């Protein structure tokens, strides 16, 4: 969009050409300033104010432009001088805008921080820094990883036994960015591989794709986009686990009562919903937490105020007298011993060795009938098994790690759901939104959407790359296609014998041609949504009067019927949706009761046991899993009975000795 210049009479054609060129350059400068101003105004809460400020800035710049090219001024000031004056004006204008918006950012940040400030969660009464935990102590259960599955698991066990939950990160409510939808991108951008206080740990896979995983109480449920949806019914038959479906449904409801909300759709999400229906992703299922083919609105772990809730909130269900949560506790390895004095061929988990932030080591041990449970996720659990001497014998020996138990498939069959999509600059103001609507297609791909404010100077390839801070921002809207349950699998290997360092990970995206075909189908569906009437309002009008989208980064190939072009698009633009699973899969590393094969008193309860991903988003099923492990529930009953008999025996013995 360019300003029309006042007409000027010039006899010299060279002057006309030079003047026209300079005006074109200035028009671009004006557009830049106005776009910056208007984009920043989109962060205000009142649309009327945004419109008034946008019009005001336009008129202000337009007036200056007209004055510089007025007939009176053109007689006395040369073209070069006018150009110099305008450059100075533009620099001053941008500086003023930047200063004003910085002040606005400080104000809005202060308000946002205030809005999302919460009272200390009730669970903090039993949370302690690992430095304050004893150097040695005994528990019935030790859970490694206070993440998506670990928190509900600890809360459940605490009603029947004494449990210690160890988390390598800190508390989520101490990080304001975590607690709001607007802070999602900032959290991912600020992910740090080595800072123990960073709630997200960054890593780059061997595929060259940037990734992040949770390092905070609540795990990845505290840093994700908040979408909540139950598993595909087929997942329960394909997972290889033993499920009590009544308990599964009760456990889902247990989670949903506390932390799941119905989102309110606004401009972009509503348009995508309508666009999906126009593109044939039917039927419309409305709002539902169930997995249903067609277009639906899913649940959200952000409430009506935009405040995040995570699996950490489920700790409020815990029995406070039976639970202890240690934060900033980095578990180095699982401690093992021979299961039988007569035989050293079978080992048993007897505790864990962990380190606090000061570098001191602690031993947490389990009682005779207790268990160690790994809930460190698809990256953390296989890494910890390897560091503890459980994995392929030749590989462990190459690292100088004593082999405690040969498990050849630890770290194998590792998956990530690939994400591809497009990003546009909309022609109308958009609010911030994370995933709320999903199109579940028949072709094995899901289509979702989001709208975000990103730094204006961000590189075009990805909005998830950290860039130097800038006072100027841009609103973008995205459409993504993702594959749930890819057939392509990768592996995990150690990068260091220090558990605090990321392991080496490769997902082998699109190694299987079936995954490529599914990505092509999903990307074509994005193309169909872009062609829908529902998205016309987000297009810009070009010089010829036609409307089209303005893309940030790669657009879909022009010929979407060309399979090879679309397949190339999938491979070139692949990124993560952060849905890692596998590495300790059922039947290879754990049995259907989630016990580590060949090791007593050691269990894994997290996404590393899945060889398939549960539907559109795994967090609902992982939290349910932490609650509903029926085999574990049965064992808890046995433990209670065992303790009761022991106590009864001790009372009888004491009573007999007293009378003797």
FITOR-518762 format. One line per field, with one value per residue (C-alpha): residue in one letter; residue number from 0; x, y, z. Coordinates in steps of 0.2 Angstrom, whole numbers. Layout:
BEGIN
residuo = [A | ...]
num = [NUM | ...]
east = [X | ...]
north = [Y | ...]
up = [Z | ...]
END
This chain:
BEGIN
residuo = [X | X | X | X | X | X | X | X | X | X | X | X | X | X | X | X | X | X | X | X | X | X | X | X | X | X | X | X | X | X | X | X | X | X | X | X | X | X | X | X | X | X | X | X | X | X | X | X | X | X | X | X | X | X | X | X | X | X | X | X | X | X | X | X | X | X | X | X | X | X | X | X | X | X | X | X | X | X | X | X | X | X | X | X | X | X | X | X | X | X | X | X | X | X | X | X | X | X | X | X | X | X | X | X | X | X | X | X | X | X | X | X | X | X | X | X | X | X | X | X | X | X | X | X | X | X | X | X | X | X | X | X | X | X | X | X | X | X | X | X | X | X | X | X | X | X | X | X | X | X | X | X | X | X | X | X | X | X | X | X | X | X | X | X | X | X | X | X | X | X | X | X | X | X | X | X | X | X | X | X | X | X | X | X | X | X | X | X | X | X | X | X | X | X | X | X | X | X | X | X | X | X | X | X | X | X | X | X | X | X | X | X | X | X | X | X | X | X | X | X | X | X | X | X | X | X | X | X | X | X | X | X | X | X | X | X | X | X | X | X | X | X | X | X | X | X | X | X | X | X | X | X | X | X | X | X | X | X | X | X | X | X | X | X | X | X | X | X | X | X | X | X | X | X | X | X | X | X | X | X | X | X | X | X | X | X | X | X | X | X | X | X | X | X | X | X | X | X | X | X | X | X | X | X | X | X | X | X | X | X | X | X | X | X | X | X | X | X | X | X | X | X | X | X | X | X | X | X | X | X | X | X | X | X | X | X | X | X | X | X | X | X | X | X | X | X | X | X | X | X | X | X | X | X | X | X | X | X | X | X | X | X | X | X | X | X | X | X | X | X | X | X | X | X | X | X | X | X | X | X | X | X | X | X | X | X | X | X | X | X | X | X | X | X | X | X | X | X | X | X | X | X | X | X | X | X | X | X | X | X | X | X | X | X | X | X | X | X | X | X | X | X | X | X | X | X | X | X | X | X | X | X | X | X | X | X | X | X | X | X | X | X | X | X | X | X | X | X | X | X | X | X | X | X | X | X | X | X | X | X | X | X | X | X | X | X | X | X | X | X | X | X | X | X | X | X | X | X | X | X | X | X | X | X | X | X | X | X | X | X | X | X | X | X | X | X | X | X | X | X | X | X | X | X | X | X | X | X | X | X | X | X | X | X | X | X | X | X | X | X | X | X | X | X | X | X | X | X | X | X | X | X | X | X | X | X | X | X | X | X | X | X | X | X | X | X | X | X | X | X | X | X | X | X | X | X | X | X | X | X | X | X | X | X | X | X | X | X | X | X | X | X | X | X | X | X | X | X | X | X | X | X | X | X | X | X | X | X | X | X | X | X | X | X | X | X | X | X | X | X | X | X | X | X | X | X | X | X | X | X | X | X | X | X | X | X | X | X | X | X | X | X | X | X | X | X | X | X | X | X | X | X | X | X | X | X | X | X | X | X | X | X | X | X | X | X | X | X | X | X | X | X | X | X | X | X | X | X | X | X]
num = [0 | 1 | 2 | 3 | 4 | 5 | 6 | 7 | 8 | 9 | 10 | 11 | 12 | 13 | 14 | 15 | 16 | 17 | 18 | 19 | 20 | 21 | 22 | 23 | 24 | 25 | 26 | 27 | 28 | 29 | 30 | 31 | 32 | 33 | 34 | 35 | 36 | 37 | 38 | 39 | 40 | 41 | 42 | 43 | 44 | 45 | 46 | 47 | 48 | 49 | 50 | 51 | 52 | 53 | 54 | 55 | 56 | 57 | 58 | 59 | 60 | 61 | 62 | 63 | 64 | 65 | 66 | 67 | 68 | 69 | 70 | 71 | 72 | 73 | 74 | 75 | 76 | 77 | 78 | 79 | 80 | 81 | 82 | 83 | 84 | 85 | 86 | 87 | 88 | 89 | 90 | 91 | 92 | 93 | 94 | 95 | 96 | 97 | 98 | 99 | 100 | 101 | 102 | 103 | 104 | 105 | 106 | 107 | 108 | 109 | 110 | 111 | 112 | 113 | 114 | 115 | 116 | 117 | 118 | 119 | 120 | 121 | 122 | 123 | 124 | 125 | 126 | 127 | 128 | 129 | 130 | 131 | 132 | 133 | 134 | 135 | 136 | 137 | 138 | 139 | 140 | 141 | 142 | 143 | 144 | 145 | 146 | 147 | 148 | 149 | 150 | 151 | 152 | 153 | 154 | 155 | 156 | 157 | 158 | 159 | 160 | 161 | 162 | 163 | 164 | 165 | 166 | 167 | 168 | 169 | 170 | 171 | 172 | 173 | 174 | 175 | 176 | 177 | 178 | 179 | 180 | 181 | 182 | 183 | 184 | 185 | 186 | 187 | 188 | 189 | 190 | 191 | 192 | 193 | 194 | 195 | 196 | 197 | 198 | 199 | 200 | 201 | 202 | 203 | 204 | 205 | 206 | 207 | 208 | 209 | 210 | 211 | 212 | 213 | 214 | 215 | 216 | 217 | 218 | 219 | 220 | 221 | 222 | 223 | 224 | 225 | 226 | 227 | 228 | 229 | 230 | 231 | 232 | 233 | 234 | 235 | 236 | 237 | 238 | 239 | 240 | 241 | 242 | 243 | 244 | 245 | 246 | 247 | 248 | 249 | 250 | 251 | 252 | 253 | 254 | 255 | 256 | 257 | 258 | 259 | 260 | 261 | 262 | 263 | 264 | 265 | 266 | 267 | 268 | 269 | 270 | 271 | 272 | 273 | 274 | 275 | 276 | 277 | 278 | 279 | 280 | 281 | 282 | 283 | 284 | 285 | 286 | 287 | 288 | 289 | 290 | 291 | 292 | 293 | 294 | 295 | 296 | 297 | 298 | 299 | 300 | 301 | 302 | 303 | 304 | 305 | 306 | 307 | 308 | 309 | 310 | 311 | 312 | 313 | 314 | 315 | 316 | 317 | 318 | 319 | 320 | 321 | 322 | 323 | 324 | 325 | 326 | 327 | 328 | 329 | 330 | 331 | 332 | 333 | 334 | 335 | 336 | 337 | 338 | 339 | 340 | 341 | 342 | 343 | 344 | 345 | 346 | 347 | 348 | 349 | 350 | 351 | 352 | 353 | 354 | 355 | 356 | 357 | 358 | 359 | 360 | 361 | 362 | 363 | 364 | 365 | 366 | 367 | 368 | 369 | 370 | 371 | 372 | 373 | 374 | 375 | 376 | 377 | 378 | 379 | 380 | 381 | 382 | 383 | 384 | 385 | 386 | 387 | 388 | 389 | 390 | 391 | 392 | 393 | 394 | 395 | 396 | 397 | 398 | 399 | 400 | 401 | 402 | 403 | 404 | 405 | 406 | 407 | 408 | 409 | 410 | 411 | 412 | 413 | 414 | 415 | 416 | 417 | 418 | 419 | 420 | 421 | 422 | 423 | 424 | 425 | 426 | 427 | 428 | 429 | 430 | 431 | 432 | 433 | 434 | 435 | 436 | 437 | 438 | 439 | 440 | 441 | 442 | 443 | 444 | 445 | 446 | 447 | 448 | 449 | 450 | 451 | 452 | 453 | 454 | 455 | 456 | 457 | 458 | 459 | 460 | 461 | 462 | 463 | 464 | 465 | 466 | 467 | 468 | 469 | 470 | 471 | 472 | 473 | 474 | 475 | 476 | 477 | 478 | 479 | 480 | 481 | 482 | 483 | 484 | 485 | 486 | 487 | 488 | 489 | 490 | 491 | 492 | 493 | 494 | 495 | 496 | 497 | 498 | 499 | 500 | 501 | 502 | 503 | 504 | 505 | 506 | 507 | 508 | 509 | 510 | 511 | 512 | 513 | 514 | 515 | 516 | 517 | 518 | 519 | 520 | 521 | 522 | 523 | 524 | 525 | 526 | 527 | 528 | 529 | 530 | 531 | 532 | 533 | 534 | 535 | 536 | 537 | 538 | 539 | 540 | 541 | 542 | 543 | 544 | 545 | 546 | 547 | 548 | 549 | 550 | 551 | 552 | 553 | 554 | 555 | 556 | 557 | 558 | 559 | 560 | 561 | 562 | 563 | 564 | 565 | 566 | 567 | 568 | 569 | 570 | 571 | 572 | 573 | 574 | 575 | 576 | 577 | 578 | 579 | 580 | 581 | 582 | 583 | 584 | 585 | 586 | 587 | 588 | 589 | 590 | 591 | 592 | 593 | 594 | 595 | 596 | 597 | 598 | 599 | 600 | 601 | 602 | 603 | 604 | 605 | 606 | 607 | 608 | 609 | 610 | 611 | 612 | 613 | 614 | 615 | 616 | 617 | 618 | 619 | 620 | 621 | 622 | 623 | 624 | 625 | 626 | 627 | 628 | 629 | 630 | 631 | 632 | 633 | 634 | 635 | 636 | 637 | 638 | 639 | 640 | 641 | 642 | 643 | 644 | 645 | 646 | 647 | 648 | 649 | 650 | 651 | 652 | 653 | 654 | 655 | 656 | 657 | 658 | 659]
east = [0 | 8 | 4 | -1 | 12 | 6 | 9 | 24 | 28 | 46 | 53 | 68 | 64 | 80 | 73 | 56 | 64 | 75 | 61 | 50 | 63 | 66 | 47 | 46 | 60 | 51 | 34 | 43 | 50 | 33 | 25 | 38 | 35 | 16 | 16 | 27 | 16 | 0 | 7 | 12 | -5 | -12 | -6 | -18 | -34 | -46 | -49 | -55 | -39 | -29 | -39 | -37 | -19 | -16 | -26 | -17 | 0 | -5 | -11 | 4 | 17 | 5 | 5 | 24 | 26 | 14 | 22 | 39 | 32 | 21 | 23 | 30 | 43 | 48 | 53 | 65 | 72 | 81 | 75 | 91 | 88 | 69 | 76 | 88 | 75 | 63 | 76 | 79 | 60 | 58 | 72 | 65 | 48 | 53 | 63 | 48 | 37 | 50 | 52 | 33 | 30 | 44 | 35 | 19 | 28 | 34 | 17 | 8 | 21 | 18 | -1 | 1 | 13 | 0 | -14 | -5 | 2 | -6 | -6 | 6 | -1 | -7 | 6 | 21 | 18 | 27 | 39 | 57 | 73 | 84 | 98 | 86 | 83 | 92 | 108 | 100 | 82 | 69 | 53 | 40 | 41 | 53 | 47 | 60 | 53 | 39 | 32 | 16 | 14 | 25 | 14 | -3 | 6 | 14 | -3 | -11 | 2 | 3 | -15 | -8 | 11 | 25 | 32 | 47 | 45 | 61 | 61 | 76 | 68 | 59 | 41 | 31 | 22 | 39 | 41 | 28 | 30 | 24 | 8 | 1 | -3 | 7 | 22 | 22 | 34 | 45 | 47 | 52 | 64 | 72 | 75 | 93 | 102 | 113 | 104 | 96 | 84 | 77 | 60 | 63 | 79 | 84 | 92 | 94 | 91 | 103 | 90 | 94 | 78 | 77 | 68 | 64 | 58 | 51 | 63 | 50 | 37 | 24 | 36 | 31 | 13 | 19 | 28 | 16 | 2 | -11 | -22 | -31 | -39 | -42 | -33 | -39 | -49 | -38 | -23 | -29 | -28 | -12 | -2 | 2 | -3 | -16 | -30 | -45 | -56 | -68 | -53 | -46 | -62 | -63 | -44 | -48 | -62 | -51 | -39 | -52 | -61 | -45 | -36 | -46 | -57 | -67 | -58 | -67 | -64 | -60 | -55 | -42 | -48 | -66 | -60 | -50 | -64 | -75 | -61 | -59 | -77 | -77 | -61 | -72 | -65 | -82 | -93 | -92 | -91 | -92 | -83 | -78 | -63 | -66 | -56 | -68 | -64 | -69 | -68 | -69 | -64 | -54 | -50 | -37 | -26 | -28 | -42 | -54 | -41 | -28 | -19 | -10 | -14 | -2 | 0 | 8 | -9 | -14 | -3 | -16 | -25 | -10 | -11 | 1 | 8 | 14 | 22 | 38 | 43 | 61 | 65 | 82 | 86 | 96 | 95 | 112 | 107 | 96 | 104 | 104 | 108 | 106 | 88 | 94 | 109 | 111 | 111 | 118 | 109 | 94 | 95 | 83 | 81 | 85 | 85 | 92 | 107 | 104 | 113 | 107 | 112 | 127 | 134 | 130 | 125 | 110 | 104 | 85 | 82 | 66 | 59 | 59 | 42 | 44 | 48 | 58 | 47 | 55 | 43 | 57 | 49 | 54 | 71 | 75 | 70 | 80 | 95 | 94 | 93 | 109 | 118 | 112 | 120 | 104 | 105 | 115 | 130 | 143 | 137 | 138 | 155 | 161 | 157 | 165 | 148 | 147 | 133 | 120 | 107 | 108 | 93 | 96 | 82 | 84 | 84 | 78 | 61 | 61 | 48 | 42 | 27 | 33 | 25 | 24 | 14 | 14 | 14 | 5 | 5 | -14 | -22 | -32 | -28 | -28 | -28 | -15 | -21 | -14 | -21 | -40 | -47 | -41 | -46 | -44 | -43 | -46 | -28 | -19 | -15 | -21 | -23 | -22 | -19 | -12 | -9 | 6 | 16 | 34 | 49 | 48 | 66 | 63 | 71 | 58 | 61 | 54 | 47 | 54 | 72 | 79 | 83 | 90 | 77 | 68 | 54 | 45 | 34 | 23 | 7 | 7 | -5 | 0 | -8 | 0 | -2 | 5 | 7 | 2 | 10 | 23 | 31 | 48 | 58 | 75 | 86 | 94 | 112 | 122 | 131 | 139 | 140 | 133 | 114 | 113 | 119 | 107 | 108 | 111 | 94 | 89 | 70 | 73 | 58 | 50 | 61 | 46 | 37 | 20 | 24 | 28 | 12 | 2 | 12 | 8 | -11 | -10 | -1 | -14 | -28 | -19 | -20 | -39 | -41 | -32 | -43 | -59 | -70 | -68 | -50 | -53 | -53 | -34 | -28 | -20 | -26 | -12 | -8 | -20 | -34 | -33 | -32 | -18 | -9 | 8 | 18 | 32 | 44 | 40 | 23 | 15 | 21 | 11 | 6 | 0 | -5 | 13 | 17 | 36 | 35 | 24 | 36 | 50 | 41 | 38 | 56 | 62 | 50 | 49 | 49 | 44 | 27 | 36 | 27 | 41 | 38 | 46 | 64 | 58 | 43 | 32 | 37 | 55 | 60 | 45 | 31 | 12 | 13 | 26 | 39 | 57 | 60 | 72 | 74 | 64 | 56 | 58 | 44 | 43 | 27 | 28 | 28 | 44 | 34 | 22 | 26 | 11 | 6 | -11 | -22 | -20 | -10 | -2 | -3 | -21 | -17 | 0 | -9 | -22 | -8 | -1 | -18 | -24 | -10 | -21 | -7 | 2 | -15 | -16 | 2 | -2 | -16 | -4 | 8 | -5 | -10 | 9 | 12 | -4 | 2 | 20 | 13 | 1 | 15 | 26 | 12 | 9 | 28 | 29 | 14 | 21 | 38 | 30 | 20 | 36]
north = [0 | 16 | 35 | 44 | 58 | 76 | 80 | 91 | 100 | 96 | 101 | 90 | 72 | 67 | 76 | 67 | 50 | 54 | 62 | 47 | 35 | 44 | 45 | 26 | 23 | 35 | 26 | 10 | 19 | 26 | 9 | 1 | 14 | 13 | -6 | -6 | 6 | -3 | -20 | -14 | -6 | -24 | -28 | -15 | -22 | -10 | -11 | 7 | 13 | 3 | 10 | 28 | 26 | 18 | 32 | 45 | 38 | 37 | 55 | 61 | 53 | 58 | 76 | 77 | 69 | 81 | 96 | 90 | 89 | 105 | 117 | 131 | 120 | 112 | 129 | 133 | 115 | 103 | 85 | 79 | 91 | 85 | 67 | 71 | 79 | 65 | 52 | 62 | 63 | 44 | 41 | 52 | 45 | 27 | 32 | 40 | 25 | 13 | 23 | 24 | 6 | 1 | 11 | 2 | -15 | -11 | -6 | -20 | -32 | -26 | -28 | -45 | -50 | -44 | -53 | -70 | -68 | -82 | -86 | -100 | -116 | -127 | -141 | -130 | -134 | -151 | -145 | -142 | -138 | -153 | -145 | -146 | -165 | -177 | -185 | -202 | -207 | -221 | -221 | -233 | -226 | -214 | -206 | -198 | -184 | -172 | -170 | -173 | -191 | -190 | -177 | -186 | -203 | -196 | -188 | -205 | -215 | -204 | -209 | -227 | -225 | -213 | -206 | -195 | -185 | -178 | -165 | -157 | -140 | -128 | -122 | -116 | -101 | -93 | -90 | -77 | -82 | -100 | -94 | -85 | -89 | -74 | -81 | -98 | -91 | -82 | -98 | -108 | -94 | -93 | -112 | -115 | -131 | -129 | -116 | -127 | -112 | -112 | -121 | -127 | -136 | -134 | -147 | -149 | -167 | -175 | -171 | -152 | -148 | -137 | -145 | -141 | -152 | -147 | -144 | -138 | -146 | -150 | -155 | -152 | -149 | -132 | -126 | -132 | -125 | -131 | -141 | -156 | -170 | -188 | -203 | -211 | -226 | -237 | -231 | -243 | -258 | -254 | -248 | -265 | -260 | -267 | -255 | -255 | -243 | -239 | -233 | -224 | -214 | -210 | -205 | -193 | -185 | -184 | -173 | -163 | -157 | -148 | -141 | -142 | -128 | -124 | -111 | -95 | -94 | -78 | -72 | -83 | -99 | -96 | -94 | -109 | -119 | -113 | -116 | -134 | -137 | -129 | -140 | -156 | -160 | -165 | -167 | -153 | -160 | -144 | -144 | -161 | -169 | -185 | -190 | -188 | -187 | -171 | -153 | -150 | -138 | -146 | -142 | -131 | -130 | -111 | -105 | -90 | -78 | -85 | -93 | -109 | -125 | -140 | -157 | -149 | -143 | -161 | -162 | -154 | -171 | -178 | -183 | -171 | -182 | -195 | -185 | -175 | -166 | -161 | -148 | -144 | -163 | -170 | -189 | -196 | -215 | -229 | -239 | -257 | -273 | -292 | -297 | -313 | -317 | -334 | -327 | -311 | -314 | -303 | -286 | -275 | -256 | -251 | -232 | -217 | -206 | -187 | -171 | -154 | -137 | -136 | -152 | -163 | -181 | -188 | -206 | -209 | -227 | -238 | -250 | -269 | -269 | -252 | -246 | -234 | -226 | -217 | -203 | -193 | -193 | -200 | -191 | -193 | -211 | -220 | -208 | -213 | -231 | -231 | -221 | -234 | -248 | -254 | -255 | -263 | -272 | -267 | -249 | -247 | -255 | -242 | -228 | -237 | -239 | -255 | -266 | -270 | -278 | -281 | -272 | -271 | -259 | -245 | -229 | -237 | -234 | -216 | -205 | -187 | -181 | -171 | -153 | -144 | -128 | -111 | -94 | -78 | -60 | -56 | -41 | -38 | -37 | -54 | -59 | -71 | -89 | -106 | -122 | -123 | -130 | -147 | -155 | -174 | -180 | -197 | -197 | -198 | -180 | -167 | -148 | -135 | -116 | -103 | -84 | -76 | -59 | -62 | -50 | -40 | -45 | -63 | -74 | -80 | -99 | -101 | -91 | -102 | -96 | -84 | -67 | -50 | -41 | -27 | -15 | -19 | -34 | -42 | -53 | -69 | -83 | -101 | -117 | -133 | -151 | -164 | -183 | -193 | -210 | -209 | -225 | -217 | -220 | -215 | -217 | -210 | -211 | -203 | -187 | -187 | -197 | -182 | -183 | -164 | -164 | -168 | -185 | -187 | -189 | -193 | -195 | -199 | -189 | -195 | -210 | -221 | -216 | -218 | -203 | -193 | -197 | -192 | -176 | -172 | -176 | -164 | -150 | -151 | -149 | -133 | -128 | -131 | -121 | -107 | -107 | -107 | -91 | -91 | -85 | -72 | -58 | -62 | -58 | -42 | -34 | -33 | -19 | -28 | -28 | -47 | -54 | -65 | -70 | -63 | -77 | -77 | -91 | -105 | -105 | -121 | -126 | -118 | -135 | -145 | -159 | -163 | -176 | -174 | -155 | -157 | -171 | -159 | -146 | -158 | -163 | -145 | -137 | -151 | -145 | -153 | -152 | -158 | -175 | -186 | -204 | -221 | -226 | -238 | -246 | -259 | -277 | -272 | -263 | -264 | -277 | -273 | -268 | -255 | -265 | -265 | -282 | -292 | -279 | -280 | -265 | -253 | -246 | -233 | -222 | -209 | -207 | -217 | -233 | -228 | -234 | -224 | -207 | -205 | -194 | -176 | -172 | -184 | -174 | -179 | -197 | -195 | -187 | -201 | -214 | -206 | -209 | -225 | -238 | -252 | -264 | -251 | -249 | -267 | -268 | -253 | -263 | -278 | -266 | -259 | -276 | -281 | -266 | -269 | -287 | -281 | -268 | -281 | -293 | -280 | -275 | -293 | -296 | -280 | -285 | -303 | -296 | -284 | -297 | -309]
up = [0 | -6 | -3 | -19 | -22 | -26 | -44 | -48 | -64 | -70 | -87 | -85 | -88 | -78 | -63 | -65 | -66 | -51 | -41 | -45 | -39 | -23 | -20 | -23 | -10 | 2 | 0 | 5 | 21 | 25 | 23 | 34 | 48 | 47 | 47 | 62 | 71 | 66 | 71 | 88 | 91 | 89 | 106 | 114 | 121 | 113 | 94 | 93 | 100 | 88 | 73 | 79 | 82 | 65 | 56 | 66 | 62 | 43 | 43 | 52 | 40 | 25 | 30 | 31 | 14 | 7 | 14 | 8 | -10 | -9 | -23 | -12 | -5 | -21 | -28 | -14 | -9 | -21 | -23 | -14 | 1 | 2 | 2 | 16 | 26 | 24 | 29 | 45 | 48 | 46 | 58 | 71 | 68 | 70 | 86 | 94 | 89 | 97 | 113 | 115 | 111 | 123 | 137 | 132 | 133 | 150 | 155 | 147 | 154 | 171 | 169 | 161 | 176 | 188 | 179 | 179 | 197 | 207 | 225 | 230 | 224 | 239 | 233 | 238 | 256 | 252 | 239 | 244 | 236 | 234 | 244 | 259 | 257 | 268 | 261 | 263 | 266 | 263 | 254 | 247 | 230 | 221 | 205 | 194 | 184 | 189 | 172 | 163 | 169 | 185 | 195 | 194 | 197 | 213 | 219 | 216 | 225 | 240 | 246 | 249 | 251 | 255 | 239 | 234 | 217 | 210 | 197 | 189 | 186 | 197 | 200 | 185 | 194 | 197 | 178 | 172 | 154 | 158 | 165 | 150 | 132 | 127 | 135 | 125 | 111 | 123 | 133 | 118 | 111 | 128 | 130 | 136 | 135 | 151 | 162 | 176 | 180 | 162 | 161 | 144 | 139 | 120 | 109 | 91 | 84 | 72 | 58 | 61 | 69 | 84 | 99 | 117 | 132 | 149 | 164 | 177 | 188 | 176 | 163 | 145 | 150 | 158 | 142 | 128 | 118 | 130 | 118 | 126 | 118 | 123 | 113 | 97 | 102 | 91 | 102 | 116 | 105 | 96 | 112 | 118 | 136 | 147 | 149 | 161 | 150 | 164 | 174 | 159 | 157 | 176 | 176 | 161 | 170 | 186 | 176 | 167 | 182 | 188 | 173 | 157 | 150 | 135 | 124 | 117 | 98 | 90 | 73 | 66 | 75 | 69 | 51 | 51 | 58 | 44 | 31 | 37 | 34 | 17 | 13 | 17 | 34 | 40 | 50 | 63 | 80 | 90 | 107 | 112 | 122 | 112 | 97 | 83 | 64 | 56 | 63 | 81 | 95 | 108 | 127 | 133 | 149 | 148 | 158 | 153 | 159 | 149 | 164 | 161 | 171 | 170 | 178 | 193 | 198 | 200 | 215 | 225 | 225 | 235 | 253 | 260 | 274 | 262 | 248 | 246 | 230 | 228 | 214 | 206 | 209 | 195 | 195 | 190 | 189 | 196 | 210 | 207 | 217 | 215 | 217 | 226 | 237 | 228 | 210 | 202 | 186 | 190 | 197 | 207 | 208 | 226 | 225 | 215 | 216 | 213 | 214 | 220 | 213 | 225 | 218 | 234 | 231 | 239 | 240 | 240 | 244 | 243 | 256 | 252 | 243 | 235 | 217 | 207 | 193 | 179 | 172 | 164 | 146 | 130 | 130 | 149 | 153 | 140 | 144 | 162 | 159 | 148 | 162 | 175 | 165 | 157 | 138 | 124 | 131 | 117 | 117 | 136 | 136 | 123 | 135 | 150 | 159 | 169 | 162 | 175 | 163 | 144 | 136 | 117 | 113 | 125 | 115 | 99 | 91 | 95 | 86 | 84 | 75 | 61 | 58 | 42 | 37 | 31 | 39 | 33 | 38 | 39 | 32 | 47 | 66 | 75 | 93 | 101 | 100 | 102 | 95 | 98 | 82 | 74 | 58 | 59 | 41 | 34 | 27 | 44 | 45 | 57 | 53 | 66 | 68 | 79 | 78 | 86 | 88 | 83 | 82 | 66 | 62 | 64 | 50 | 37 | 40 | 57 | 71 | 84 | 82 | 94 | 87 | 94 | 104 | 94 | 99 | 83 | 81 | 68 | 69 | 59 | 57 | 54 | 47 | 51 | 46 | 57 | 57 | 73 | 74 | 61 | 54 | 53 | 69 | 75 | 90 | 106 | 111 | 125 | 122 | 139 | 154 | 163 | 164 | 163 | 145 | 131 | 123 | 104 | 96 | 78 | 73 | 54 | 49 | 33 | 31 | 28 | 12 | 20 | 31 | 16 | 8 | 24 | 25 | 6 | 10 | 25 | 16 | 2 | 14 | 20 | 2 | 1 | 17 | 10 | -5 | 6 | 7 | 26 | 24 | 11 | 24 | 28 | 10 | 3 | -13 | -26 | -39 | -52 | -39 | -36 | -18 | -12 | 4 | 10 | 16 | 29 | 24 | 12 | 3 | -3 | -21 | -35 | -42 | -27 | -38 | -41 | -28 | -30 | -27 | -12 | -5 | -7 | 3 | 17 | 18 | 17 | 30 | 43 | 61 | 77 | 86 | 102 | 103 | 107 | 111 | 111 | 116 | 130 | 120 | 126 | 122 | 119 | 136 | 147 | 148 | 147 | 166 | 162 | 172 | 165 | 157 | 168 | 182 | 198 | 206 | 191 | 181 | 167 | 166 | 153 | 134 | 131 | 132 | 117 | 100 | 93 | 98 | 107 | 95 | 92 | 107 | 120 | 136 | 140 | 139 | 148 | 163 | 162 | 162 | 178 | 187 | 179 | 180 | 186 | 188 | 200 | 209 | 212 | 219 | 231 | 238 | 241 | 249 | 261 | 266 | 269 | 279 | 290 | 293 | 298 | 310 | 317 | 320 | 328 | 340 | 345 | 348 | 359 | 369 | 372 | 377 | 389 | 398 | 399]
END
